[in-house]
Amino acid sequence: MNILLILLTYLRINFVFGWGWGSSNNNETNKEDDYYKILGLTRDATPKQIRRAYIDLSKKYHPDVYKEDNGEKFRDIAKAYEVLNSNEKRSIYDKYGAEGLNNNHPTSGDYFGSEDFDIFSQFFGGFGKKQRVDKAESISSPIQLDLSQLYNGTTFELKISRPVLCKFYKECIKTRKDCHGPGVRMLMQQMGPGMLVQQQMRDPNCIAAGQEWRQNCNACPNGPTTIEPILLDVTVSPGTPNGHKLIFEGKGKQYPGLEPGDIILTILTNEHDSLIREGDDLIYKLNISLKDALLGFKVHLPHFGKSPFMFERSRGNVTSDGQVFVINDMGMPLFHNNKRFGRYLVNISVTYPETLTKKQLDIISKAFE
């Protein structure tokens, strides 16, 4: 009687927990649930290798391309990637196999649906559901400024034209449930018994999620948008670097279903007659004669400050060709701290005479005796 009671208890436990006769708690994985084998990988595969294998196999066995097994292969690939791409699920799978995931994760019948195509669409735009762009395209425009304007800073007004929404565009909109964003319509396609997949297609009449544009609408005869100018107040701070972008958020293009885009102005520096800018430094190439190199000189250097800028080499200090003199705090103002300045570099170029007279040669000879 006791033996029969023990046997019945054992059978009941097997029934509740799904244990089978002779089953063992080991790390062996059933052949049909070998996710590494499905992706053609070894158990030490890196996340990058897993991702690459999924991309390649999904392209090959996507139901729109591979018609032989009604999506079975693609389902297995998606299931394998779902597990191996998650550190937590992969750890459980490596220790306990596919059975270790059954209590907390979907079985194979749950994997073939729109979520598989969401994963797939992260890598490709051709199949499945595509993420909707929620902001209109930015307007980018270069702005040419003189070096003096970037040194001192400047403000000005700039007029830019961009498409804006028709004032009465809402009167031209009707509801359409299968519109999933601007230019995007979603259809449900049956891949097999009980298997439905969302398929994306282009539809220019879809202007927003759940909204379709009503053609030939009298309220907006030219369509959802019209071209209008906007006047921007542009402020360029002292020391603004070349290539810096000024962003006017939400001042750009407007389209139904999208947030207004930005206007991006890129600062470009006009070439100066004599000064070159490198970062926060100003570089000036100074041409001097041999006489000035030997006897000294005094010269005004070009600058954008209010006070005169004098550079002097006194007698007795010989100046060499290619010599560079560094004058601190006379360069460009620092962009994030206008009270500090970069360097002013004076690059010397000595002009040598092509010939000397006999008198000049005699004088030079006596000078070095």
C-alpha positions in Angstrom: 0.0 0.0 0.0 2.8 2.4 0.9 4.6 1.6 -2.4 1.4 2.3 -4.3 0.9 5.6 -2.5 4.4 6.7 -3.3 4.0 5.7 -6.9 0.7 7.7 -7.3 2.4 10.7 -5.6 5.3 10.5 -8.0 2.9 10.3 -11.0 1.0 13.4 -9.8 4.2 15.4 -9.4 5.2 14.4 -12.9 1.8 15.6 -14.2 1.9 19.0 -12.4 5.5 19.9 -13.2 5.8 18.3 -16.6 8.6 15.9 -15.7 8.9 12.8 -17.8 10.1 9.3 -17.0 13.8 9.2 -16.9 14.3 12.9 -17.5 17.4 14.4 -15.9 18.4 18.0 -15.0 21.4 18.5 -17.1 22.8 20.9 -19.6 22.0 18.9 -22.7 19.8 20.6 -25.3 17.4 18.9 -27.6 18.4 18.9 -31.2 15.4 20.8 -32.4 16.0 23.5 -29.7 19.7 23.9 -30.3 19.7 27.7 -30.8 23.4 27.9 -31.5 23.1 25.3 -34.3 20.1 27.1 -35.8 22.2 30.3 -36.1 25.2 28.2 -37.2 27.3 29.3 -34.2 29.3 27.7 -31.4 28.4 28.2 -27.7 31.2 30.8 -27.2 29.8 33.1 -29.9 30.0 36.8 -29.2 27.0 39.2 -29.3 28.4 40.6 -32.5 28.5 37.2 -34.1 25.0 36.4 -33.0 23.7 39.6 -34.4 25.5 39.1 -37.7 24.2 35.5 -38.1 20.7 36.6 -37.4 20.9 39.4 -40.1 22.3 37.0 -42.7 19.8 34.1 -42.0 16.8 36.4 -41.7 17.5 37.8 -45.2 17.8 34.3 -46.6 14.7 32.7 -44.9 12.3 35.7 -44.6 8.8 34.4 -45.7 8.7 37.1 -48.4 11.8 35.4 -50.0 11.8 31.8 -48.8 8.4 30.1 -49.6 9.2 26.5 -48.9 8.2 26.0 -45.3 5.5 28.6 -44.6 7.8 30.6 -42.3 9.0 27.7 -40.1 12.7 28.4 -40.6 12.3 32.1 -40.0 10.3 31.4 -36.9 13.1 29.2 -35.5 15.7 31.9 -36.4 13.7 34.6 -34.6 13.3 32.4 -31.6 17.0 31.5 -31.4 17.9 35.2 -31.7 15.3 36.2 -29.1 17.1 33.9 -26.5 20.7 34.3 -27.4 20.5 38.1 -27.8 19.3 38.5 -24.1 22.1 38.0 -21.5 19.5 36.7 -19.0 17.8 34.3 -21.3 21.1 33.1 -22.8 22.4 32.4 -19.3 19.4 30.3 -18.4 19.5 28.5 -21.7 23.2 27.7 -21.4 22.6 26.2 -17.9 19.3 24.4 -18.3 18.6 24.3 -22.0 15.3 25.3 -23.7 13.2 23.7 -21.0 14.6 26.1 -18.5 12.9 28.9 -20.4 9.5 27.3 -20.8 8.1 28.5 -17.5 8.8 32.2 -18.1 9.1 32.6 -21.9 6.9 31.9 -24.9 7.0 28.6 -26.7 7.8 28.2 -30.3 4.2 28.7 -31.4 4.2 32.2 -29.9 7.3 33.5 -31.7 6.0 34.0 -35.3 4.2 37.3 -35.3 4.6 41.0 -35.6 7.3 41.0 -32.9 9.6 38.9 -35.1 9.3 41.5 -37.8 9.9 44.3 -35.3 13.3 42.7 -34.5 14.0 42.2 -38.2 13.1 45.7 -39.1 15.8 47.1 -36.8 18.3 45.9 -39.3 16.5 46.2 -42.7 13.9 48.6 -44.2 12.6 46.2 -46.7 10.4 44.0 -44.6 8.3 44.2 -41.5 7.3 47.2 -39.4 9.5 50.3 -39.8 9.9 52.9 -37.0 8.0 56.1 -37.7 10.0 59.3 -38.0 8.4 61.7 -35.6 10.2 64.9 -36.7 10.3 66.7 -40.0 13.6 67.0 -41.9 15.9 69.8 -40.8 16.9 72.7 -43.1 20.6 73.1 -43.2 22.2 76.3 -44.5 25.9 77.6 -44.4 26.6 81.1 -43.1 29.7 82.9 -44.4 31.2 85.3 -41.8 34.4 87.4 -41.7 37.1 86.5 -39.2 36.5 89.9 -37.5 32.9 89.0 -37.0 33.9 85.8 -35.2 36.4 87.6 -33.1 34.1 90.3 -31.9 30.8 88.4 -32.2 27.8 89.6 -34.3 24.0 89.6 -34.5 21.9 89.8 -37.6 18.5 88.8 -39.0 18.2 86.0 -41.6 15.2 85.2 -43.7 14.6 81.5 -44.6 11.7 80.0 -46.5 10.2 76.7 -45.4 6.9 74.7 -45.8 4.4 75.4 -43.1 1.0 73.7 -42.4 -2.0 75.2 -44.2 -4.0 77.1 -41.6 -7.1 75.0 -42.2 -5.4 71.6 -42.8 -7.4 69.9 -40.1 -10.6 70.3 -42.2 -9.0 68.2 -44.9 -8.2 65.2 -42.7 -10.3 62.1 -42.4 -9.8 59.0 -40.2 -8.1 55.9 -41.5 -7.1 53.2 -39.1 -4.5 51.5 -41.3 -2.5 54.7 -41.6 0.5 54.3 -39.3 2.4 57.5 -40.0 3.3 59.9 -42.8 3.4 57.9 -46.0 3.0 54.6 -44.2 0.1 52.2 -44.4 0.0 48.8 -42.6 -1.8 45.7 -43.9 -2.4 42.4 -42.1 -1.2 39.4 -44.2 -1.9 35.8 -43.4 1.2 33.7 -43.7 -0.5 30.4 -42.7 -3.2 29.0 -40.3 -3.3 31.3 -37.3 -0.3 33.3 -38.5 -0.8 37.0 -39.2 1.9 39.4 -40.1 1.9 43.2 -40.4 3.1 44.3 -43.8 4.2 47.9 -44.5 3.5 49.7 -47.7 3.8 53.3 -48.9 0.8 55.5 -49.2 1.3 59.3 -49.8 -2.3 60.0 -48.6 -1.4 58.8 -45.1 -0.2 61.9 -43.3 -0.2 60.7 -39.7 -1.1 57.8 -37.5 -4.9 57.2 -38.1 -5.1 60.1 -40.5 -5.5 60.4 -44.3 -5.4 63.5 -46.5 -8.6 64.3 -48.4 -7.7 65.1 -51.9 -9.1 68.2 -53.7 -10.0 69.8 -50.4 -11.2 73.4 -50.8 -9.8 74.5 -47.4 -6.3 73.8 -48.6 -6.3 73.8 -52.4 -2.4 73.6 -52.6 -2.1 70.6 -50.2 -1.2 70.3 -46.6 1.6 72.9 -46.7 2.4 76.2 -48.2 5.8 78.1 -48.4 6.3 80.9 -45.9 9.4 82.8 -44.8 10.6 83.0 -41.2 12.9 85.8 -39.8 15.6 84.4 -37.5 17.5 86.5 -35.0 21.0 85.1 -35.2 23.6 85.7 -32.5 27.2 84.6 -33.0 29.3 84.7 -29.9 32.9 85.9 -29.9 35.3 83.1 -30.6 32.7 80.9 -32.4 34.7 78.2 -34.2 34.5 77.5 -37.9 32.0 74.8 -38.6 30.0 75.5 -35.5 26.3 74.8 -35.9 23.5 77.1 -34.6 20.3 75.1 -34.2 16.9 76.7 -34.2 14.7 74.0 -32.8 11.2 73.7 -34.3 11.6 76.6 -36.7 12.0 74.5 -39.8 9.7 72.4 -42.0 6.2 71.6 -40.9 4.2 68.5 -42.0 1.1 66.8 -40.7 1.8 64.1 -38.2 5.4 65.3 -37.6 7.0 67.6 -35.1 8.3 70.8 -36.8 11.9 70.3 -38.0 14.9 72.4 -37.1 16.9 75.0 -38.9 20.6 74.4 -38.7 23.1 77.2 -39.6 26.7 76.1 -40.1 29.3 78.9 -39.6 31.9 79.1 -42.3 34.8 81.6 -42.2 35.7 83.9 -45.1 39.5 83.9 -45.8 41.3 86.9 -44.3 43.8 88.9 -46.3 46.7 88.3 -43.9 45.6 86.3 -40.8 45.0 82.6 -40.5 43.0 81.1 -37.7 44.0 77.7 -36.2 41.7 76.9 -33.3 42.1 79.8 -30.8 45.3 81.0 -32.4 45.9 83.7 -35.0 48.8 83.3 -37.3 50.4 86.2 -39.2 53.1 85.8 -41.8 55.5 88.8 -41.6 57.8 89.5 -44.5 61.0 91.5 -43.5 64.1 92.5 -45.4 67.6 91.3 -44.6 68.4 94.7 -43.2 65.4 94.4 -40.7 66.5 90.9 -39.8 70.0 92.1 -38.9 69.3 95.6 -37.4 65.8 95.2 -35.9 62.4 96.6 -36.8 59.1 97.9 -35.5 55.8 97.2 -37.2 52.0 97.3 -36.6 50.4 94.0 -36.8 46.8 93.5 -38.0 44.3 92.7 -35.3 40.6 93.0 -34.5 41.0 94.7 -31.1 40.5 98.4 -30.4 44.0 99.2 -29.2 47.0 99.4 -31.7 49.2 96.3 -31.7 52.9 97.0 -32.1 55.6 94.3 -32.6 59.2 95.3 -32.2 62.6 93.6 -32.6 65.4 95.9 -31.1 68.9 96.3 -32.5 71.3 93.5 -31.6 68.6 90.8 -31.9 69.0 89.0 -35.2 65.8 87.6 -36.6 66.0 84.3 -38.5 63.9 83.2 -41.5 61.2 80.8 -40.3 61.4 82.0 -36.7 58.1 82.1 -34.9 57.3 84.6 -32.1 54.5 83.7 -29.7 52.4 86.5 -28.2 50.1 85.2 -25.5 46.5 86.5 -25.0 46.4 88.2 -28.4 44.6 85.5 -30.4 40.9 84.6 -30.7 38.7 84.9 -27.6 37.9 81.4 -26.2 34.4 80.3 -27.3 33.3 79.2 -23.8 35.2 81.9 -21.9 35.4 85.2 -23.8 37.6 86.8 -21.1 40.5 84.5 -22.1 42.3 84.6 -25.5 44.5 82.3 -27.6 47.9 83.1 -29.0 49.1 85.4 -31.7 51.9 83.7 -33.8 54.2 85.9 -35.9 55.8 83.7 -38.6 58.9 85.5 -39.9 59.9 85.3 -43.6 63.2 87.0 -44.5 63.5 88.3 -48.0 67.2 88.0 -49.2 68.7 90.2 -51.9 69.6 88.3 -55.1 72.9 90.3 -55.5 75.1 92.6 -53.4 77.3 95.5 -54.6 81.0 95.6 -53.9 80.4 98.3 -51.4 77.9 96.3 -49.5 80.2 93.3 -49.5 83.1 95.3 -48.2 80.9 96.7 -45.4 79.7 93.3 -44.4 83.2 91.9 -44.5 84.5 94.6 -42.2 81.5 94.1 -39.8 82.6 90.5 -39.2 86.3 91.1 -38.9 
